[in-house]
Amino acid sequence: MADRDPKHLSEKMYPRFVEWDRQMKEEDIDYILTCTKRTQAEQNALWLQGRGNPGPKVTWTLNSRHLAGDAFDFCIILNGKCDWAMNCKDHWNRAVEIGKSLGMSQVIGKDGKVKEFAHLQV
């Protein structure tokens, strides 16, 4: 079961999350946290998904920033539902802009593209 408690984030991530959350609320952008801190066993299971276990690949590393509480995943809520299709691009982009303004970043692949849009880390 994914940990969604922001209080489990690291000392360097938690204050950034608190301010991100404040700004998201101020801009009336609804979201949910889908993951904060993860155990190594949970990370290993996610890594195996799509690599022998059923389902699509959802992670590219065994050493995620989630392990130390230095990352969180989120989903924008649109009309009461998770907007995984990213129909509300303005809200998704603004969420990332707010994160970047607070010293957070996304994972960028070797091709220069964002690997996971719904992920912010320090």
BANU-880708 format. One line per 2 residues: number of its first residue (from 0); for each residue x, y, z of C-alpha. Coordinates in steps of 0.001 Angstrom, whole numbers. Each point is the difference from the previous one (the first is absolute). Example, Ala and Ser with C-alpha at 12.3 -4.5 7.8 and 13.67 -1.06 7.14 Angstrom:
2
0) 12300:-4500:7800 | 1370:3440:-660
//
This chain:
122
0) 0:0:0 | 1456:3334:-1048
2) 841:2461:2779 | -1815:3283:-670
4) 769:1808:3250 | 1990:3178:-685
6) 1274:-70:3596 | 2125:-2990:-1035
8) 1956:2160:-2440 | 3593:907:880
10) 1018:3128:1915 | 1071:1664:-3244
12) -3100:-1022:-1979 | -2792:507:2536
14) 277:3824:250 | 64:221:-3799
16) -3102:-2195:-193 | -1810:2165:2580
18) 651:3130:-2068 | -879:-1823:-3256
20) -3278:-1105:1576 | -731:3560:1188
22) 577:1429:-3473 | -2028:-2752:-1649
24) -2930:823:2310 | 489:3726:-563
26) -286:-580:-3754 | -2970:-2342:518
28) 1752:-2979:-1604 | -1403:-3209:1449
30) 2288:-3026:257 | 674:-3155:1992
32) 3302:-1444:1143 | 479:-3467:-1432
34) 3328:-809:1683 | 2436:1548:2462
36) 2487:-2336:1694 | 596:-3554:-1225
38) 1799:-3021:1442 | 2685:-1821:-1983
40) -2326:-3007:-276 | -2728:2200:-1510
42) 2514:1526:-2415 | 1258:-3438:-1015
44) -3577:-1164:-686 | -695:3102:-2116
46) 3214:-554:-1951 | -985:-3595:-770
48) -3330:1180:-1431 | 327:-235:-3765
50) 3254:-1931:385 | -1369:-3469:651
52) -2960:998:2157 | -3308:1076:-1554
54) -683:3632:-841 | 1780:2891:-1668
56) 3394:1290:1110 | -543:2690:2595
58) 3517:653:1261 | 3461:190:-1515
60) 2082:-490:3118 | 458:-2145:3084
62) 1406:3047:1812 | -2918:2455:-67
64) 7:3280:1925 | -3214:-1318:1598
66) 2166:-2330:2123 | 1364:2941:1994
68) -3244:1995:-101 | 1564:2440:-2467
70) -2811:-335:-2587 | -3742:-19:-323
72) -2398:-968:-2762 | -3288:1765:-603
74) -2961:82:-2333 | -2080:3012:-969
76) -3709:-434:716 | -2331:1123:-2773
78) -3771:-173:426 | 432:-2197:3069
80) 2247:-2581:-1712 | 3721:-582:-472
82) 1101:1665:-3235 | 2566:-2623:-1058
84) -673:928:-3639 | 1279:3505:855
86) -3007:1720:-1555 | 527:3052:2203
88) 3535:786:-1168 | -69:3467:1579
90) -400:-1510:3476 | 2622:-2697:-583
92) 2497:2523:-1338 | -693:2446:2823
94) 507:-2750:2616 | 3453:-693:-1443
96) 827:3730:-269 | -847:460:3674
98) 2181:-2983:902 | 2932:1303:-2019
100) -324:3441:1602 | 447:-1751:3370
102) 3148:-1868:-1028 | -1610:-3241:-1098
104) 614:-1716:-3322 | -1292:-2787:-2187
106) 1898:-3036:-1282 | 1375:751:-3460
108) 1045:-2878:-2240 | 3085:-202:-2199
110) -2144:1242:-2882 | -783:3190:1927
112) -3647:-935:517 | -1787:-167:3343
114) -258:-3637:1094 | -2901:457:2432
116) -1975:3219:-128 | -1855:-648:3292
118) 3214:-262:2047 | 1873:2768:1843
120) 3258:-552:1903 | 2915:1703:1740
//
